[in-house]
Amino acid sequence: MTNANSGAQGLGSFFRTGLSAALAGAIIGGGVWALAIRHDGEAMARPVAGTATRYDRVFGNVYYKVPAGYRAVQQAGGVAMVRNADALANNIQGVLLISPGLPLTAQLRKELKAKGKPLFVQSIAIAFANLAKDPNAKLSNPAPVNDPAKDGYEAFALKGQSFDSDAGQKRFTVFVVVLTPGRVEAFMKIGYGSEANLNALDGGFDALTGSAEFRDAGAPPPSRLAPALPTSMAALSPAPASRPAPSTKGGASPAPATGAGRSCGIRYRQQCSYTGAGAYQSYNCFSVPYTPPGCK
């Protein structure tokens, strides 16, 4: 599928985008080419050998591989991935997500045709990132980043900025939204607090999206499946053995790390959105890990 290589590119031109009530309810390949997305909207094609060996996991319609150096959890609401080093340091400032996606029902196809792909793709991003909760949220124009004739699907990249009231800080997001023959799939890279925390995930997001293909686009199943992922968010927290042992000097144990008078352990928030429309409507949630602002 796509590689999302953000490098040092800026946010670019943003604008506020409205979300119709109809689209709010309607939110939300198997070729041998992968694409490197640049934030200027251009794409650089490169051949990839051994499509079925590029991924080793299945999440619904999506074939993918967890990036090296990341740990992951799979729940009904999606797959969440964080860097091992950040988890072990109790300092998660970013996360990669695969959404559960949506079937392209007759009603969604009607919306897609009526509104056009740019607005439809933006609506998906708005919904899955809860951007509608922030009246000052910003979202870029979606940029097509692949060759649908070769891949069997259409992929778009766009970037958003909003204030996450639950996490208490700014949230920077890069989206890759994919329209497959029968579904809408979405990948997200989220950084909290600063763009630097978003950019720290570049390599992982490149590897994740670069590994992905889609069952309904004709991609073959993985040649070999990796072991099942844990389902508890506790798997994204440091293992007990990785935490420093209590000091015996003076008979006192060290106080837990704090920032701005609060505990600095990893926290989780629910990122929820309505998906589907009418009889297909449901409410899905991602458990998104983060570290409170001011913590080190």
Secondary structure, DSSP 8 states (H G I E B T S, - for coil): -EEE--TT------B-----HHHHHT-----SEEEEE-TTS-EEEEE-S-GGGS--EEETTEEE---TTEEEEEETTEEEEEEHHHHHTT---EEEEE---EE--HHHHHHHHHH-HHHHHHHHHHHHTTGGG-TT-EE---EE-S-HHHHSSEEEEEEEEEEETTTTEEEEEEEEEEE-SSEEEEEEEEEESSHHHHHTTHHHHHHHHHH-EEGGGT----SS-------SGGGGS--GGGS-----GGG------EETTEE-S-EEEEEEEEES-GGG-EEEEEEEEE--TT--
